[in-house]
Amino acid sequence: MRHPAGRGGAIIASVDTSNESYNPWTVVNLVFHHLADAGLHPTFSEAGDPGAHAAELLRALGIEPAAEGNRQDFERKTDELARIRAAMFGES
């Protein structure tokens, strides 16, 4: 996938996003706090589930919504824990 950057839509990189995932509720939390920091008063109300809309935004950006969050972070943490177990207990 190509990501435009800045004015004029200049292309800065070609990135494979086929294995990217992110938790939609992290997006909701980020936006909620950003709006509150800007002095607005966001609320959860009868407007519906914001997680569903955040998931659609992620899909529109080419990222798969996933409850476990960022797949790359999850895999890095799993690999690091395996390395620690191997160092501490001789497990592989």
N, C-alpha and C positions, 0 to 999 in steps of 0.2 A: 504494500500500500504506500502511496506517496502522500506526504504531509506538506501542505503549503505553509509558508511562513511569511509573516509580515505583509507589507504592502505589495501589491502587484502579483501576489500569489506565486512568488518564486519557490521552486521546489528545492528543499534542502536535503532530503534523504529518501531512500527507498527502504522500507522496513517490512518484514514479514510479521503480520499480526495474526496469523492463523491459530496461534496457541496462546493468545492473550486472554486473560479473564480478570474480572474485578467485581467486588461486592457492590451492588447498587445502593445499599444502605450507607456505604461509605460516601458515595456521591451525595446522598440526601443529607448526611451529617455535615459534610463540607459546605454545601450550599446554605443549609440552615444557619451554621455559625458565621459564614461570610455575610449573609443578610443581617444577622443580629449585630455583628461588628460594625456594619454600615449604618446602624441606628434604626433598622427596620424591625418589625415585630412578627416574624413568621410563626404560624401556628399549624398544628395538625388538626384538621376539622372535617366537615362533611364533604370537602372537595375530593376526598378519596385517598387511596394508598399512593404516597409519593414514590415508594419503591418501584412500582410498576413503571412509572414515567421515567425514573432514573435508569431502569433496565433498558427501556426503549432508546434512551439517549446513548447508552453504552453501545447497543447494537448499531445505531446509526453511525457511531464512530468506529465500527469494526471490531469492537471488544465484546466478548461473550460475558454476560452477567453470570456470576457464580457465587453461591452462598459462602464458599470457602475463601473468597476474595481473590487477590492477585495470585494466579497460578505460579508465576515465576518466583515470587517471594516464598510461597508455600514449599516449592521444590528446593529452593536454597536453604530454607530452615530445616527441611527433612534431611538434606545432604549434610548439613552442619551437625545435626544431632547424631547422624550415623557416624560421622568422623569422631565426635566426642565419645560415643559409646565404644568405638573401636580402640581409641586411645586409652580409655579408662578401664574397659573390661575385656579387651581383646576380641570384641565381636566384629563381625563384618557384615 
